[in-house]
Amino acid sequence: MEIKIHFNHMEPSDAVEAVIKDKVARLKKYFEGRFSVAWNCSVEKGVHTSNVTVHGKNLDINAHADSDSLYKTIDIVMDKIEKQIAKRKDVLTNKHHEKFVATL
């Protein structure tokens, strides 16, 4: 697992980095091999923004969130990422299941 965290128009914070690393650690259960996460946090006119890109084996997922609090954007983005991964997993599972049922 590789995590890259970038801060634009704000000072890097150890507390924010710790929260992001803790949230990203939850994604390990979805990936068998290596994956990388690029996380970009920024503030512009009082609006906090988080952009996340997850690269895995045969998988690229992007999510974006805006809010008045950086911690809220982190939670929102993680919910979006987990939903996209779960949906992708269901699609693959259903596709393989349909092929198996069709052969019976």
Phi and psi restraints in degrees (value plus and minus 20) as a CYANA .aco file:
   2 GLU   PHI    -145.3  -105.3
   2 GLU   PSI     108.7   148.7
   3 ILE   PHI    -142.3  -102.3
   3 ILE   PSI     106.2   146.2
   4 LYS   PHI    -138.0   -98.0
   4 LYS   PSI     102.5   142.5
   5 ILE   PHI    -137.8   -97.8
   5 ILE   PSI     106.8   146.8
   6 HIS   PHI    -141.5  -101.5
   6 HIS   PSI     121.6   161.6
   7 PHE   PHI    -138.7   -98.7
   7 PHE   PSI     107.5   147.5
   8 ASN   PHI    -135.1   -95.1
   8 ASN   PSI     110.1   150.1
   9 HIS   PHI      41.1    81.1
   9 HIS   PSI       8.0    48.0
  10 MET   PHI    -176.4  -136.4
  10 MET   PSI     139.6   179.6
  11 GLU   PHI    -102.3   -62.3
  11 GLU   PSI     117.8   157.8
  12 PRO   PHI     -82.5   -42.5
  12 PRO   PSI     119.8   159.8
  13 SER   PHI    -147.1  -107.1
  13 SER   PSI     113.0   153.0
  14 ASP   PHI     -85.3   -45.3
  14 ASP   PSI     -54.6   -14.6
  15 ALA   PHI     -85.7   -45.7
  15 ALA   PSI     -63.5   -23.5
  16 VAL   PHI     -85.9   -45.9
  16 VAL   PSI     -62.5   -22.5
  17 GLU   PHI     -81.6   -41.6
  17 GLU   PSI     -59.5   -19.5
  18 ALA   PHI     -84.9   -44.9
  18 ALA   PSI     -60.8   -20.8
  19 VAL   PHI     -84.9   -44.9
  19 VAL   PSI     -63.8   -23.8
  20 ILE   PHI     -83.0   -43.0
  20 ILE   PSI     -65.4   -25.4
  21 LYS   PHI     -83.4   -43.4
  21 LYS   PSI     -56.8   -16.8
  22 ASP   PHI     -85.4   -45.4
  22 ASP   PSI     -63.1   -23.1
  23 LYS   PHI     -86.5   -46.5
  23 LYS   PSI     -61.5   -21.5
  24 VAL   PHI     -87.0   -47.0
  24 VAL   PSI     -51.4   -11.4
  25 ALA   PHI     -80.7   -40.7
  25 ALA   PSI     -46.7    -6.7
  26 ARG   PHI     -87.0   -47.0
  26 ARG   PSI     -41.1    -1.1
  27 LEU   PHI     -97.4   -57.4
  27 LEU   PSI     -32.5     7.5
  28 LYS   PHI     -77.8   -37.8
  28 LYS   PSI     -51.8   -11.8
  29 LYS   PHI     -87.3   -47.3
  29 LYS   PSI     -38.6     1.4
  30 TYR   PHI    -110.8   -70.8
  30 TYR   PSI     -37.8     2.2
  31 PHE   PHI    -136.3   -96.3
  31 PHE   PSI     113.1   153.1
  32 GLU   PHI    -105.2   -65.2
  32 GLU   PSI     -58.4   -18.4
  33 GLY   PHI    -126.2   -86.2
  33 GLY   PSI    -168.1  -128.1
  34 ARG   PHI    -100.4   -60.4
  34 ARG   PSI     127.4   167.4
  35 PHE   PHI    -169.6  -129.6
  35 PHE   PSI     138.6   178.6
  36 SER   PHI    -150.0  -110.0
  36 SER   PSI     131.3   171.3
  37 VAL   PHI    -149.0  -109.0
  37 VAL   PSI     107.3   147.3
  38 ALA   PHI    -130.7   -90.7
  38 ALA   PSI      97.4   137.4
  39 TRP   PHI    -138.5   -98.5
  39 TRP   PSI     107.4   147.4
  40 ASN   PHI    -142.0  -102.0
  40 ASN   PSI      98.5   138.5
  41 CYS   PHI    -130.2   -90.2
  41 CYS   PSI     116.1   156.1
  42 SER   PHI    -169.0  -129.0
  42 SER   PSI     141.3   181.3
  43 VAL   PHI    -151.2  -111.2
  43 VAL   PSI     110.9   150.9
  44 GLU   PHI    -165.8  -125.8
  44 GLU   PSI      98.8   138.8
  45 LYS   PHI      35.7    75.7
  45 LYS   PSI      19.3    59.3
  46 GLY   PHI      61.0   101.0
  46 GLY   PSI     -19.4    20.6
  47 VAL   PHI    -123.2   -83.2
  47 VAL   PSI     101.7   141.7
  48 HIS   PHI    -108.1   -68.1
  48 HIS   PSI     117.3   157.3
  49 THR   PHI    -149.7  -109.7
  49 THR   PSI     119.7   159.7
  50 SER   PHI    -147.5  -107.5
  50 SER   PSI     108.3   148.3
  51 ASN   PHI    -138.8   -98.8
  51 ASN   PSI     109.0   149.0
  52 VAL   PHI    -149.6  -109.6
  52 VAL   PSI     117.3   157.3
  53 THR   PHI    -148.0  -108.0
  53 THR   PSI     107.0   147.0
  54 VAL   PHI    -132.7   -92.7
  54 VAL   PSI     104.7   144.7
  55 HIS   PHI    -133.6   -93.6
  55 HIS   PSI     103.3   143.3
  56 GLY   PHI    -155.2  -115.2
  56 GLY   PSI    -193.5  -153.5
  57 LYS   PHI     -88.1   -48.1
  57 LYS   PSI      96.2   136.2
  58 ASN   PHI      38.4    78.4
  58 ASN   PSI      12.1    52.1
  59 LEU   PHI    -171.4  -131.4
  59 LEU   PSI     106.5   146.5
  60 ASP   PHI    -151.9  -111.9
  60 ASP   PSI     102.4   142.4
  61 ILE   PHI    -147.5  -107.5
  61 ILE   PSI     117.7   157.7
  62 ASN   PHI    -144.3  -104.3
  62 ASN   PSI     125.7   165.7
  63 ALA   PHI    -167.3  -127.3
  63 ALA   PSI     131.9   171.9
  64 HIS   PHI    -162.7  -122.7
  64 HIS   PSI     120.1   160.1
  65 ALA   PHI    -167.7  -127.7
  65 ALA   PSI     126.0   166.0
  66 ASP   PHI    -144.9  -104.9
  66 ASP   PSI     122.8   162.8
  67 SER   PHI    -184.0  -144.0
  67 SER   PSI     156.2   196.2
  68 ASP   PHI    -104.6   -64.6
  68 ASP   PSI     -30.0    10.0
  69 SER   PHI    -150.4  -110.4
  69 SER   PSI     117.9   157.9
  70 LEU   PHI     -85.4   -45.4
  70 LEU   PSI     -56.6   -16.6
  71 TYR   PHI     -86.3   -46.3
  71 TYR   PSI     -54.5   -14.5
  72 LYS   PHI     -85.2   -45.2
  72 LYS   PSI     -61.8   -21.8
  73 THR   PHI     -84.7   -44.7
  73 THR   PSI     -56.1   -16.1
  74 ILE   PHI     -82.7   -42.7
  74 ILE   PSI     -64.9   -24.9
  75 ASP   PHI     -84.7   -44.7
  75 ASP   PSI     -63.0   -23.0
  76 ILE   PHI     -83.7   -43.7
  76 ILE   PSI     -64.7   -24.7
  77 VAL   PHI     -84.3   -44.3
  77 VAL   PSI     -61.4   -21.4
  78 MET   PHI     -84.6   -44.6
  78 MET   PSI     -58.7   -18.7
  79 ASP   PHI     -81.0   -41.0
  79 ASP   PSI     -63.4   -23.4
  80 LYS   PHI     -83.5   -43.5
  80 LYS   PSI     -63.8   -23.8
  81 ILE   PHI     -82.8   -42.8
  81 ILE   PSI     -66.5   -26.5
  82 GLU   PHI     -84.4   -44.4
  82 GLU   PSI     -56.9   -16.9
  83 LYS   PHI     -85.2   -45.2
  83 LYS   PSI     -62.4   -22.4
  84 GLN   PHI     -85.5   -45.5
  84 GLN   PSI     -60.8   -20.8
  85 ILE   PHI     -86.0   -46.0
  85 ILE   PSI     -63.2   -23.2
  86 ALA   PHI     -83.2   -43.2
  86 ALA   PSI     -60.9   -20.9
  87 LYS   PHI     -83.9   -43.9
  87 LYS   PSI     -63.3   -23.3
  88 ARG   PHI     -82.2   -42.2
  88 ARG   PSI     -61.5   -21.5
  89 LYS   PHI     -84.3   -44.3
  89 LYS   PSI     -62.2   -22.2
  90 ASP   PHI     -84.2   -44.2
  90 ASP   PSI     -60.7   -20.7
  91 VAL   PHI     -81.4   -41.4
  91 VAL   PSI     -66.5   -26.5
  92 LEU   PHI     -86.0   -46.0
  92 LEU   PSI     -61.5   -21.5
  93 THR   PHI     -84.1   -44.1
  93 THR   PSI     -65.1   -25.1
  94 ASN   PHI     -86.0   -46.0
  94 ASN   PSI     -57.9   -17.9
  95 LYS   PHI     -82.9   -42.9
  95 LYS   PSI     -65.2   -25.2
  96 HIS   PHI     -89.6   -49.6
  96 HIS   PSI     -55.3   -15.3
  97 HIS   PHI     -87.1   -47.1
  97 HIS   PSI     -62.1   -22.1
  98 GLU   PHI     -83.3   -43.3
  98 GLU   PSI     -58.5   -18.5
  99 LYS   PHI     -85.0   -45.0
  99 LYS   PSI     -59.5   -19.5
 100 PHE   PHI     -87.7   -47.7
 100 PHE   PSI     -63.3   -23.3
 101 VAL   PHI     -87.3   -47.3
 101 VAL   PSI     -56.2   -16.2
 102 ALA   PHI     -85.8   -45.8
 102 ALA   PSI     -48.3    -8.3
 103 THR   PHI    -101.5   -61.5
 103 THR   PSI     -34.4     5.6
